[in-house]
Structure formats: C-alpha cells, structure tokens
Amino acid sequence: MVNINYYIIHCDEHKEREQYLDTIKTLLGKPVEIIKGIYSKFVKLPDQLEFMKTFNSNFHFEENSNFEFYLSGQIGCYLSHFKILEKILNNKNNNLYVDDYSVVFEDDVTFQDNLHSQIENIVSTLENSNIDFDIIYLGNNNDNKGTHIVSNIYSLDPNENCWGTHALLLKNKNIEKLYYSVLNIRDEIDSHYRKSICNNVLDGFVVYPSICTQKDFVSYIKEHHPVEDSHPTNTKNMQMRRIMQMKRIMQMKRIMQMKQRIKIKRLCW
C-alpha cells in the first residue's frame, strides 16, 4: 500500500486564493495539510541571505555560482518549500511517515479528480521497477522531457528549463538529500531542483504529459520590495535581472499560448 501525505503552501496574505484551497481539497479527495508560506515582499534584496539565515543559519549560495535572487517573492517561495522539507525531516527523525511519500502543492495548482490514483500508480511503477528517486515534477511549464524511464516517467532534459514547483512528489526516505541540497542555493527553487538533478546531486524525474498544471492567478513571485530598485548598489543589477525576468515571462506566455492553440485544435477535431 502506498501512503501519500499532501501539503499545500499558502500565504495568508494572498486572500483571493483562500476559497480556491477548498477546490483543491475537493478535487483531491484526500486529507491535505495547509503549510503557511513565507511572505517576503518586504525583504530588501541586499539583505536576502541575512533574512534566509533567520530560518536556518546554514543557508549559503553555491560557491562560484554568482546567483542571487532578483525578486523578493522568489525568496519566500524558496523558503516555503524548505519549510516543508524541514517538517518531513523532523517527522522522519521521530520515526514518523518514514516509508511514506509526500506531495507538495502550491496554492495555484490544478488537476483532474483522479490525481491520487495517478500518483499511486507512479510510485508503484517505480517501486516495482526498483527505481529510486528523491523528487518528481508532476508538472512543469516547459514540457521538459528527456529519456523515457518507464510508463509516463522521464528523465529531465538538461538542455531545457523546468519551471514550476506547483506539484512535486517527494520520497520521505531520501528527505535528507533534498534538505541539504536546498541549503546550498543554486537558483530559484524550480531551477535549483533541475540543476541538482542534472548535476547528479539529486535523483529526479518528470511526469509527461503533466498531470498537474497551474491555475491562472497573478504570480506573487514577481513582487519586490518597493524601494529595492533605487538602492544605490542595486540599480544596475536590477536592470539586468528585470530583463531576465521579462524574457522568462515572455517565454512562459508563448508556451501557454501554444498549449491553448493545441487544445483548441483538439477540440475542433
């Protein structure tokens, strides 16, 4: 029997998403624990590491990576996912749910009403094939798909982005690997996991086609501190980061438009 624990990350400040939480619970039909997300809009970017160290003093940026968060909302997203890893690790250290699996949702996730059975099938297929894993993207916004592994499970294509942490399947037995990986910050949380997998730090896969997608809410990751743009040491870097962010947004729009066109064509057929 496969035991799966479900979590949803939700910031109390995002009031317009509260009602949608009930929709997620109803669709899933399983108990779900709401995890209070970390709200980071008012964190000044130059203070980002200092802020993160208030949650765990071992946070650090990967050596020689030159990465730092360029929007305040990214910091809260990263920390919110870490918060769940910490919870699962604490449970394991107390011999709780050691052999279970965990699914981490963000509060904009959407899926069909048979999701639980689909996840059970994924876990059973991997167990029966003796394939170990740490993390699986149940959906990603780039349709990242590498080598076929088994059933609807694929490796990651290292040459493609893998954006979106709206639905992740974690193996509790391997939670230490995920926990310590995230303390060594490589990128935003979705790209951090991708880089960690592609660099063989973590064992991870993607499900294709995606069985979880994102509802069309306003993204709070784009939020930033109201005065950060004018910080004297930050202006030039912010300009470059905003260009990067705009490129990412435009690519996401093109992907979504393409998916919508494909959906319309299928309906016409």
Secondary structure, DSSP 8 states (H G I E B T S, - for coil): ---EEEEEEE-TT-GGGHHHHHHHHHHH-S-EEEEE----TT--GGGHHHHHHTT-TT-EE-TT-----SSHHHHHHHHHHHHHHHHHHHHHHTTSSTT-EEEEEETTEEE-TTHHHHHHHHHHHHHHTT---SEEES--TT----SEEETTEE---TTS-----SEEEEEGGGHHHHHHHHHEE-SSHHHHHHHHHHTTSS-EEEESS-SEEE-----GGG---TTGGG-TTTHHHHHHHHHHHHHHHHHHHHHHHHHHHHHHHHHH-
